[in-house]
């Protein structure tokens, strides 16, 4: 684990463990083997003491939880997850040690439980290895943890590969719990990296093979005991960190100011004043006392919620006080709530273009009501031919559809919620339905007011159009649906018909025969606009030049 967290005893044990591991590679004497027993015993004692330290840390967590469950519970739950995962890993590693000894002693790893007991602190420990007569057995750890081929280590139950996976699962739990401390997360990664390393022959080997292949019982047990120390150390670091987060998540008051939020500064007679009152920095687990005009205000989660019906109109200015427990004892903050009570609740409906509606067009209107939320207004009409479209809060379009009798009127009613959430009607607005004006026919750029047209321009013309000039709505389009060309002749006028705005082939043929000073007339000109009503337009009569 991290060197800064290890005691002097832990550092000494780690150094001795590394030294004795190197000596084992030289196949040294029985005294060295026995020394490993001493090292393992020291590591297990350290782990047992670690458990006592952790019990104290969890005890502190439990006490803090009882003081303030709302604040502490999120961190306590993380600590409990770590505690449970650590207990599973520690029990698993103790079982592996028992299976190594049972395999060596009895030839049956399932007898492992008889080699596991309790120490003076009530923690799991192995039986006394000093009196174990197969301390230098190399085969049992190898067969159990690695298998016969180091090049392809075993991945089955209780193998070194499974051991690594189990510990790394615990590592991921503590990393997640401490994810907002990058330094601590890195320490966990480093402690449980299990990287490949170079052996005494200069070849790179997996961590499990390097530590357990052809390694005696006592050395293998000591390695696993060291892993248990790493787990306990990581658990302790994580719990210590989570304990600090309790205070880190608490609000620190350096300056306190009153905060008053009035939902609507203009309300109607009969409605309530609705406001939220709080300190600028609050602790939701410790609520202040709030009064307005001498009367208490309900407080929840550090925020006061004010709702009082108003019976008089005009400007108002209410006075209040927030009383709270600060670092210097009980303190009070005065505040004011200025607002205005409207005497009228009639809806304000303004037609954006004018006080008339045109059939077929999206006539825009704006709607507002003092003391009401524009997003919660509802418009209805007494005429089913009026389509109402809501654009956004307070903005609508009204679309009259179909034909309407002359001088038609419609009524638009406004209803919705008040600032206190009540339902009510806010009034009615009348609109007149006015027909769309007739457009002006145009041919080759010439209109009814033009008296002449050049023969060349007339011959080049292919289509008659209609334009609506100087209208309050821009971009209103009309389509010519038919017209008649009148050609003077000796036997009387000859008509030629078009059922669209296009100049027909017959018309073009007649126009090609015309000469200067002749008169040409287009009448019975019909057009249709957005209202779908056919309109008869004024004729076009030109003298050719």
C-alpha positions as CSV (number, residue, x, y, z in Angstrom):
1,X,0.0,0.0,0.0
2,X,1.1,3.7,0.1
3,X,4.3,4.1,2.1
4,X,3.0,7.2,3.8
5,X,0.3,5.2,5.5
6,X,2.5,2.3,6.8
7,X,3.8,2.1,10.3
8,X,7.4,1.4,11.1
9,X,6.6,-2.2,11.9
10,X,4.8,-2.6,8.6
11,X,7.8,-1.2,6.7
12,X,10.2,-3.5,8.5
13,X,8.1,-6.6,7.8
14,X,7.9,-5.6,4.1
15,X,11.7,-5.3,3.8
16,X,12.3,-8.6,5.6
17,X,9.8,-10.3,3.3
18,X,11.5,-9.0,0.2
19,X,14.9,-10.1,1.6
20,X,13.8,-13.6,2.5
21,X,12.1,-14.0,-0.9
22,X,15.4,-13.3,-2.5
23,X,17.2,-15.8,-0.2
24,X,14.6,-18.5,-1.1
25,X,15.6,-18.2,-4.7
26,X,19.1,-19.4,-3.6
27,X,17.5,-22.5,-1.9
28,X,19.0,-21.6,1.5
29,X,18.8,-23.4,4.8
30,X,15.9,-24.4,7.1
31,X,16.6,-21.4,9.3
32,X,15.5,-19.1,6.4
33,X,12.3,-21.2,6.0
34,X,11.6,-20.8,9.7
35,X,12.2,-17.1,9.4
36,X,9.3,-16.9,7.0
37,X,7.1,-18.3,9.7
38,X,8.1,-15.4,11.9
39,X,7.5,-12.9,9.1
40,X,4.0,-14.4,8.4
41,X,3.1,-14.3,12.1
42,X,4.1,-10.6,12.3
43,X,2.0,-9.8,9.2
44,X,-1.0,-11.6,10.6
45,X,-0.6,-9.7,13.9
46,X,-0.5,-6.4,11.9
47,X,-3.7,-7.4,10.1
48,X,-5.4,-8.2,13.4
49,X,-4.4,-4.8,14.8
50,X,-5.6,-3.2,11.5
51,X,-9.0,-4.8,12.2
52,X,-9.1,-3.1,15.6
53,X,-8.3,0.2,14.0
54,X,-11.0,-0.3,11.4
55,X,-13.5,-1.2,14.1
56,X,-12.8,2.2,15.7
57,X,-13.2,4.0,12.3
58,X,-16.6,2.3,11.7
59,X,-17.6,3.1,15.3
60,X,-17.0,6.8,14.5
61,X,-19.0,6.5,11.3
62,X,-21.9,4.9,13.3
63,X,-21.9,7.7,15.9
64,X,-21.9,10.4,13.2
65,X,-24.8,8.6,11.5
66,X,-26.9,8.7,14.7
67,X,-26.2,12.5,15.1
68,X,-27.2,13.5,11.6
69,X,-28.5,10.7,9.4
70,X,-29.4,13.0,6.4
71,X,-25.9,14.3,6.1
72,X,-23.9,11.2,6.9
73,X,-26.0,8.4,5.4
74,X,-24.7,8.7,1.7
75,X,-21.1,8.3,3.0
76,X,-22.0,5.6,5.5
77,X,-23.6,3.5,2.8
78,X,-20.3,3.7,0.8
79,X,-18.3,2.7,3.9
80,X,-20.6,-0.3,4.4
81,X,-20.1,-1.5,0.9
82,X,-16.4,-1.3,1.4
83,X,-16.6,-3.2,4.7
84,X,-18.6,-6.0,3.2
85,X,-16.4,-6.4,0.2
86,X,-13.2,-6.3,2.4
87,X,-14.6,-9.0,4.7
88,X,-15.3,-11.2,1.7
89,X,-11.8,-10.8,0.3
90,X,-10.1,-11.4,3.7
91,X,-12.1,-14.6,4.3
92,X,-11.3,-15.7,0.7
93,X,-7.5,-15.1,1.2
94,X,-7.6,-16.9,4.6
95,X,-9.3,-19.9,3.0
96,X,-6.6,-20.0,0.3
97,X,-3.9,-20.1,3.0
98,X,-5.8,-22.9,4.7
99,X,-6.1,-24.8,1.5
100,X,-2.3,-24.5,0.9
101,X,-1.5,-26.0,4.3
102,X,-4.3,-28.7,4.0
103,X,-3.0,-29.7,0.6
104,X,0.5,-30.1,1.9
105,X,-0.4,-31.8,5.2
106,X,-3.3,-34.0,4.2
107,X,-3.2,-34.1,0.5
108,X,-6.8,-32.8,0.6
109,X,-7.4,-29.1,0.3
110,X,-11.1,-29.5,1.5
111,X,-9.7,-30.0,5.0
112,X,-8.6,-26.4,5.1
113,X,-11.0,-25.3,7.9
114,X,-9.1,-27.3,10.6
115,X,-6.1,-25.2,10.0
116,X,-7.9,-21.8,10.5
117,X,-8.6,-20.5,14.0
118,X,-9.0,-17.3,16.0
119,X,-6.3,-15.1,17.4
120,X,-6.4,-13.0,20.7
121,X,-8.4,-10.3,18.9
122,X,-11.0,-12.8,17.6
123,X,-9.6,-12.5,14.0
124,X,-9.0,-15.5,11.7
125,X,-5.5,-16.8,11.7
126,X,-3.6,-20.0,10.6
127,X,-2.4,-22.6,13.1
128,X,1.1,-22.4,14.3
129,X,3.3,-22.9,11.2
130,X,6.5,-23.3,13.2
131,X,5.5,-26.9,14.2
132,X,4.3,-27.7,10.7
133,X,6.7,-30.3,9.2
134,X,6.2,-29.5,5.5
135,X,7.1,-25.8,5.6
136,X,9.4,-26.2,2.6
137,X,6.9,-28.1,0.5
138,X,7.2,-26.6,-3.0
139,X,4.6,-28.7,-4.8
140,X,1.4,-28.0,-3.0
141,X,1.3,-24.2,-3.5
142,X,2.4,-24.7,-7.1
143,X,-0.3,-27.3,-7.9
144,X,-3.1,-25.4,-6.1
145,X,-2.4,-21.9,-7.3
146,X,-0.5,-22.2,-10.7
147,X,-0.8,-25.8,-12.0
148,X,1.8,-27.9,-13.7
149,X,2.6,-25.5,-16.5
150,X,3.7,-22.0,-15.5
151,X,3.4,-20.9,-19.2
152,X,-0.4,-21.5,-18.9
153,X,-1.4,-20.8,-15.3
154,X,-4.6,-22.4,-13.9
155,X,-7.7,-20.1,-13.9
156,X,-9.9,-22.3,-11.9
157,X,-11.3,-21.9,-8.3
158,X,-8.7,-20.9,-5.7
159,X,-6.0,-20.3,-8.4
160,X,-3.7,-17.3,-8.4
161,X,-5.6,-15.9,-11.3
162,X,-8.9,-16.0,-9.5
163,X,-7.2,-14.5,-6.4
164,X,-6.0,-11.5,-8.4
165,X,-9.5,-11.0,-9.9
166,X,-11.1,-11.2,-6.5
167,X,-8.8,-8.6,-5.0
168,X,-9.2,-6.3,-8.0
169,X,-12.9,-6.4,-7.6
170,X,-12.4,-5.0,-4.1
171,X,-10.0,-2.4,-5.6
172,X,-12.7,-1.2,-7.9
173,X,-15.1,-0.8,-5.0
174,X,-12.7,1.5,-3.0
175,X,-11.8,3.4,-6.2
176,X,-15.5,4.2,-6.9
177,X,-16.1,5.3,-3.3
178,X,-13.1,7.7,-3.5
179,X,-13.4,8.6,-7.2
180,X,-13.1,12.4,-6.5
181,X,-9.6,12.0,-5.0
182,X,-7.3,11.2,-8.0
183,X,-4.3,10.7,-5.7
184,X,-6.0,8.1,-3.6
185,X,-7.3,6.3,-6.6
186,X,-3.8,6.1,-8.0
187,X,-2.5,4.6,-4.7
188,X,-5.2,1.8,-5.0
189,X,-4.2,1.1,-8.6
190,X,-0.5,0.9,-7.6
191,X,-1.2,-1.4,-4.6
192,X,-3.2,-3.9,-6.7
193,X,-1.5,-3.7,-10.1
194,X,-0.2,-7.3,-10.1
195,X,2.1,-6.5,-13.0
196,X,4.4,-8.9,-14.8
197,X,7.9,-8.8,-13.4
198,X,11.4,-10.2,-14.4
199,X,12.4,-13.4,-12.5
200,X,16.0,-14.3,-11.4
201,X,16.6,-15.8,-14.9
202,X,15.8,-12.4,-16.5
203,X,12.5,-13.6,-18.0
204,X,9.2,-11.8,-17.5
205,X,6.6,-13.8,-15.7
206,X,3.0,-13.1,-14.5
207,X,2.7,-12.0,-10.9
208,X,1.1,-15.3,-9.8
209,X,3.8,-17.5,-11.3
210,X,6.6,-15.3,-9.9
211,X,5.2,-15.5,-6.4
212,X,3.8,-19.0,-6.1
213,X,5.4,-21.3,-8.7
214,X,8.0,-23.6,-7.0
215,X,7.6,-21.5,-3.8
216,X,7.5,-23.2,-0.4
217,X,4.3,-23.3,1.8
218,X,5.5,-20.7,4.3
219,X,6.6,-18.2,1.6
220,X,3.3,-18.6,-0.3
221,X,1.3,-18.1,2.9
222,X,3.4,-15.0,3.7
223,X,2.7,-13.5,0.3
224,X,-1.0,-14.0,0.8
225,X,-0.8,-12.5,4.3
226,X,0.9,-9.5,2.8
227,X,-2.0,-9.2,0.3
228,X,-4.4,-9.2,3.3
229,X,-2.4,-6.3,4.8
230,X,-2.8,-4.4,1.5
231,X,-6.5,-5.0,1.5
232,X,-6.8,-3.8,5.2
233,X,-4.6,-0.8,4.5
234,X,-6.8,0.2,1.4
235,X,-9.9,-0.3,3.4
236,X,-8.6,1.9,6.2
237,X,-7.5,4.7,3.8
238,X,-10.9,4.6,2.1
239,X,-12.9,4.8,5.3
240,X,-10.7,7.6,6.7
241,X,-11.3,9.5,3.4
242,X,-15.1,9.0,3.6
243,X,-15.1,10.3,7.2
244,X,-13.5,13.5,6.0
245,X,-16.1,13.9,3.3
246,X,-18.9,14.3,6.0
247,X,-17.5,17.6,7.1
248,X,-16.4,18.5,3.5
249,X,-20.1,18.2,2.4
250,X,-21.4,20.4,5.2
251,X,-22.0,24.1,4.5
252,X,-19.5,26.6,5.9
253,X,-21.0,30.0,6.8
254,X,-18.7,32.9,6.1
255,X,-21.4,35.4,5.4
256,X,-25.2,35.1,5.7
257,X,-27.6,37.2,3.7
258,X,-31.4,37.0,3.4
259,X,-32.8,35.7,0.2
260,X,-36.5,36.3,-0.7
261,X,-38.1,35.0,-3.9
262,X,-41.6,36.3,-4.7
263,X,-43.3,34.2,-7.4
264,X,-45.2,37.2,-8.7
265,X,-44.6,40.8,-7.7
266,X,-48.0,41.8,-9.1
267,X,-51.0,39.8,-7.9
268,X,-54.8,40.2,-8.0
269,X,-57.3,40.9,-5.1
270,X,-58.4,37.5,-3.9
271,X,-55.1,35.8,-4.7
272,X,-52.3,34.9,-2.3
273,X,-48.8,36.3,-2.0
274,X,-46.5,33.4,-2.6
275,X,-42.8,33.8,-1.6
276,X,-39.8,31.6,-0.7
277,X,-37.6,33.0,2.1
278,X,-34.1,31.6,3.0
279,X,-30.6,32.5,4.1
280,X,-28.0,33.0,1.4
281,X,-26.1,29.9,2.8
282,X,-28.2,27.2,4.4
283,X,-27.9,23.8,5.9
284,X,-30.9,21.8,4.9
285,X,-30.6,19.7,8.1
286,X,-30.8,22.7,10.4
287,X,-33.7,25.0,9.7
288,X,-33.9,28.6,10.8
289,X,-37.0,30.3,12.3
290,X,-38.7,32.8,10.0
291,X,-41.4,35.4,10.8
292,X,-43.2,37.8,8.4
293,X,-45.2,40.7,9.9
294,X,-44.8,39.0,13.3
295,X,-46.3,35.7,12.2
296,X,-44.3,32.4,11.8
297,X,-43.6,31.0,8.3
298,X,-43.5,27.2,7.7
299,X,-39.9,26.1,7.1
300,X,-38.8,22.9,5.3
301,X,-35.2,22.0,4.4
302,X,-33.9,25.5,5.5
303,X,-36.4,27.3,3.2
304,X,-39.5,29.2,4.4
305,X,-42.7,28.9,2.3
306,X,-45.1,31.9,2.6
307,X,-48.6,32.0,1.2
308,X,-51.2,34.6,2.4
309,X,-54.4,35.8,0.8
310,X,-54.5,39.5,-0.1
311,X,-57.7,41.5,0.3
312,X,-56.5,45.0,-0.4
313,X,-54.9,46.5,-3.5
314,X,-51.9,48.7,-4.0
315,X,-48.2,48.7,-3.0
316,X,-47.2,46.5,-0.1
317,X,-44.0,46.1,1.9
318,X,-43.9,43.3,4.4
319,X,-41.1,43.0,7.1
320,X,-39.7,39.8,8.4
321,X,-36.8,38.2,10.3
322,X,-34.7,35.0,9.9
323,X,-33.3,33.7,13.2
324,X,-30.6,31.0,13.0
325,X,-27.8,29.4,15.1
326,X,-24.5,30.7,13.8
327,X,-20.9,30.3,15.0
328,X,-21.4,33.2,17.5
329,X,-24.7,31.8,18.8
330,X,-28.3,32.9,17.9
331,X,-28.4,35.6,15.2
332,X,-31.1,37.4,13.4
333,X,-31.4,38.9,9.9
334,X,-34.2,41.4,8.9
335,X,-35.7,41.5,5.4
336,X,-38.4,43.2,3.4
337,X,-40.9,41.8,0.8
338,X,-42.1,44.6,-1.6
339,X,-45.0,43.8,-4.0
340,X,-48.0,45.2,-5.6
341,X,-51.6,44.0,-5.5
342,X,-53.6,44.6,-8.7
343,X,-57.2,45.7,-8.4
344,X,-58.3,44.3,-11.7
345,X,-58.0,40.7,-13.0
346,X,-59.1,41.4,-16.6
347,X,-57.0,39.7,-19.3
348,X,-54.9,41.9,-21.5
349,X,-55.3,40.7,-25.1
350,X,-53.5,42.7,-27.7
351,X,-53.9,41.9,-31.5
352,X,-50.4,42.1,-32.9
353,X,-51.6,43.4,-36.3
354,X,-55.0,45.2,-35.6
355,X,-58.3,44.4,-34.0
356,X,-59.5,42.3,-36.9
357,X,-58.8,38.8,-38.1
358,X,-58.4,37.8,-41.7
359,X,-59.5,34.3,-42.9
360,X,-56.8,31.9,-43.9
361,X,-54.0,33.9,-42.2
362,X,-52.2,33.2,-39.0
363,X,-53.2,36.3,-37.2
364,X,-50.8,36.8,-34.2
365,X,-52.0,38.0,-30.8
366,X,-50.4,38.5,-27.4
367,X,-52.1,37.6,-24.2
368,X,-51.1,38.5,-20.6
369,X,-52.8,38.5,-17.2
370,X,-51.5,40.4,-14.2
371,X,-50.6,37.9,-11.5
372,X,-50.9,34.8,-13.8
373,X,-48.3,32.6,-15.4
374,X,-48.4,33.2,-19.2
375,X,-47.4,29.6,-19.8
376,X,-50.5,28.3,-18.0
377,X,-53.1,30.4,-19.8
378,X,-55.8,28.8,-22.0
379,X,-57.6,30.4,-24.9
380,X,-61.0,29.3,-26.3
381,X,-63.2,30.7,-29.0
382,X,-67.0,30.8,-29.4
383,X,-66.7,30.0,-33.1
384,X,-65.5,26.5,-34.1
385,X,-64.1,27.9,-37.4
386,X,-61.3,29.6,-35.5
387,X,-58.1,27.6,-35.1
388,X,-56.0,28.6,-32.0
389,X,-52.2,27.9,-32.1
390,X,-50.0,28.5,-29.1
391,X,-46.5,29.6,-30.0
392,X,-45.0,30.2,-26.6
393,X,-46.0,31.8,-23.3
394,X,-48.5,34.6,-24.1
395,X,-48.0,34.3,-27.9
396,X,-50.8,32.8,-30.1
397,X,-52.1,32.8,-33.7
398,X,-55.8,32.8,-34.6
399,X,-56.7,31.3,-38.0
400,X,-60.3,31.8,-39.3
401,X,-61.1,28.9,-41.6
402,X,-63.7,28.9,-44.3
403,X,-66.3,31.6,-45.3
404,X,-67.8,34.1,-42.8
405,X,-70.9,36.3,-43.2
406,X,-70.3,40.1,-43.5
407,X,-69.5,41.9,-40.3
408,X,-68.8,38.7,-38.4
409,X,-67.5,38.9,-34.8
410,X,-65.9,36.2,-32.6
411,X,-65.1,36.1,-28.9
412,X,-61.8,34.8,-27.4
413,X,-62.0,33.8,-23.8
414,X,-58.9,33.6,-21.5
415,X,-58.6,31.3,-18.5
416,X,-55.7,29.8,-16.5
417,X,-54.0,29.5,-13.2
418,X,-53.3,32.3,-10.7
419,X,-50.0,32.7,-9.0
420,X,-51.3,30.5,-6.2
421,X,-52.3,27.7,-8.5
422,X,-56.1,28.4,-8.5
423,X,-58.2,28.2,-11.7
424,X,-60.2,31.2,-12.9
425,X,-61.5,33.1,-16.0
426,X,-59.7,36.3,-17.0
427,X,-62.1,37.9,-19.5
428,X,-63.2,38.0,-23.1
429,X,-61.9,39.9,-26.2
430,X,-64.0,40.5,-29.4
431,X,-62.5,40.4,-32.9
432,X,-64.1,41.3,-36.2
433,X,-63.7,38.9,-39.2
434,X,-62.7,41.0,-42.2
435,X,-62.4,39.5,-45.7
436,X,-59.0,39.6,-47.4
437,X,-58.7,42.5,-49.8
438,X,-58.6,41.9,-53.5
439,X,-55.2,41.8,-55.1
440,X,-54.2,43.7,-58.3
441,X,-53.7,41.7,-61.5
442,X,-50.5,42.2,-63.4
443,X,-49.3,41.2,-66.9
444,X,-45.8,42.0,-68.0
445,X,-45.6,44.3,-65.0
446,X,-48.6,46.3,-66.1
447,X,-51.7,46.7,-63.9
448,X,-55.3,48.2,-64.2
449,X,-54.0,51.7,-63.8
450,X,-51.6,51.4,-66.8
451,X,-53.1,52.6,-70.1
452,X,-50.8,51.1,-72.6
453,X,-48.3,48.2,-73.2
454,X,-45.6,47.6,-75.8
455,X,-46.3,44.9,-78.4
456,X,-43.0,43.3,-77.6
457,X,-43.7,43.1,-73.9
458,X,-47.2,41.6,-74.5
459,X,-45.7,39.0,-76.9
460,X,-43.1,38.0,-74.3
461,X,-45.7,37.6,-71.5
462,X,-46.4,34.0,-70.5
463,X,-48.4,34.4,-67.2
464,X,-50.7,36.7,-65.4
465,X,-50.1,37.2,-61.7
466,X,-51.8,38.9,-58.7
467,X,-50.2,41.1,-56.1
468,X,-51.7,42.4,-52.8
469,X,-50.1,45.8,-52.2
470,X,-49.8,47.8,-48.9
471,X,-51.4,45.1,-46.8
472,X,-50.7,44.8,-43.0
473,X,-49.5,41.1,-43.6
474,X,-46.6,40.7,-45.8
475,X,-46.2,37.9,-48.2
476,X,-49.9,37.0,-48.7
477,X,-50.0,35.1,-52.0
478,X,-52.8,34.9,-54.6
479,X,-53.1,32.6,-57.6
480,X,-54.9,33.5,-60.8
481,X,-57.4,30.7,-61.6
482,X,-58.8,32.0,-64.9
483,X,-59.2,35.0,-67.2
484,X,-60.6,35.9,-70.7
485,X,-58.7,37.7,-73.6
486,X,-61.0,39.9,-75.8
487,X,-59.9,40.5,-79.3
488,X,-61.8,43.1,-81.4
489,X,-62.9,41.9,-84.8
490,X,-65.2,43.1,-87.7
491,X,-67.9,40.7,-86.7
492,X,-67.7,41.5,-83.0
493,X,-65.4,40.8,-80.0
494,X,-63.8,37.3,-79.9
495,X,-63.1,35.8,-76.5
496,X,-60.3,33.4,-75.7
497,X,-60.3,31.6,-72.3
498,X,-57.6,30.4,-69.9
499,X,-58.4,28.3,-66.8
500,X,-55.2,29.3,-65.0
501,X,-52.8,32.3,-65.0
502,X,-51.0,31.0,-68.1
503,X,-51.3,32.7,-71.5
504,X,-52.7,29.9,-73.8
505,X,-51.3,29.0,-77.2
506,X,-54.4,30.4,-78.9
507,X,-53.9,33.7,-77.1
508,X,-50.3,33.9,-78.1
509,X,-51.3,33.3,-81.7
510,X,-53.9,36.1,-81.6
511,X,-51.4,38.5,-79.8
512,X,-48.8,37.8,-82.5
513,X,-51.2,39.2,-85.2
514,X,-51.9,42.4,-83.3
515,X,-50.5,45.8,-84.4
516,X,-49.8,49.1,-82.8
517,X,-52.8,51.3,-81.7
518,X,-55.0,48.3,-81.3
519,X,-56.6,47.7,-77.9
520,X,-56.4,44.5,-76.0
521,X,-58.6,43.6,-73.0
522,X,-58.3,40.9,-70.3
523,X,-61.5,40.5,-68.1
524,X,-63.2,38.0,-65.9
525,X,-60.0,37.7,-64.0
526,X,-60.3,35.4,-61.0
527,X,-57.9,34.7,-58.2
528,X,-57.8,32.6,-55.0
529,X,-55.8,33.5,-51.8
530,X,-55.2,31.9,-48.4
531,X,-58.9,32.2,-47.5
532,X,-59.8,29.9,-50.4
533,X,-62.4,32.4,-51.6
534,X,-62.5,33.1,-55.4
535,X,-62.3,36.9,-56.0
536,X,-63.2,38.7,-59.3
537,X,-60.4,41.2,-60.1
538,X,-60.6,44.4,-62.1
539,X,-60.0,44.0,-65.9
540,X,-56.8,44.9,-67.7
541,X,-57.2,47.1,-70.8
542,X,-54.1,48.2,-72.8
543,X,-53.5,50.2,-76.0
544,X,-50.7,48.6,-77.9
545,X,-47.6,50.7,-78.8
